[in-house]
Structures are given as structure tokens and as C-alpha cells.
Amino acid sequence: MGIVNRRNAMIGWATWTLMKQMATRRAKKAVPADGAKGSKGSKGKKALKVGAAAAAAAGLIVFWKAKHRDSTDHDSIAAEELGGPQS
């Protein structure tokens, strides 16, 4: 049985949805309303977008590194199967 299956997909989707809602609530709570005294206006929204982009980039890097870490010995296995030179 592989790691990608319906159960894990549903758990991942539910976790992602709940965390997104929680992050939205926390972000709205942290940024004052537009009419409030000391309001930053659209600067707060821009900061949230920049933060979200940075988090997405960090997640992509972690995923990419994990993907490459898992596939380190495939070259030697392929050489054995094809009867090529082995290191």
C-alpha cells in the first residue's frame, strides 16, 4: 500500500482546510479594521500576502529536498539492472 491513498488524501485536505481557516482568523485578528485608529490599511493585507508567498516557497523547498533525498541511490540500482559499470 502506497503513501498516497484516499484516507491520507482526506486527512491532508481536512488538515489543510482547518489550518487555512485558523490562519485566516489569526491574521484578521492581528490586523486592525480599516477605520480603526492606527490602521495600516492595505499594508497589512500586503504583508499577509508576502508572508503566505514566503511560506509557500519554504514548503516547496522542503518538499523538493525531501523528494531528492529519497531518490539518492537509484543510479546504482539502475546500473545493476542494466549490467553497466558499478561504482
Secondary structure, DSSP 8 states (H G I E B T S, - for coil): --S-SHHHHHHHHHHHHHHHHHHHHHHHHHS--TTSTT--THHHHHHHHHHHHHHHHHHHHHHHHHHHHHTSSHHHHHHHHHT----
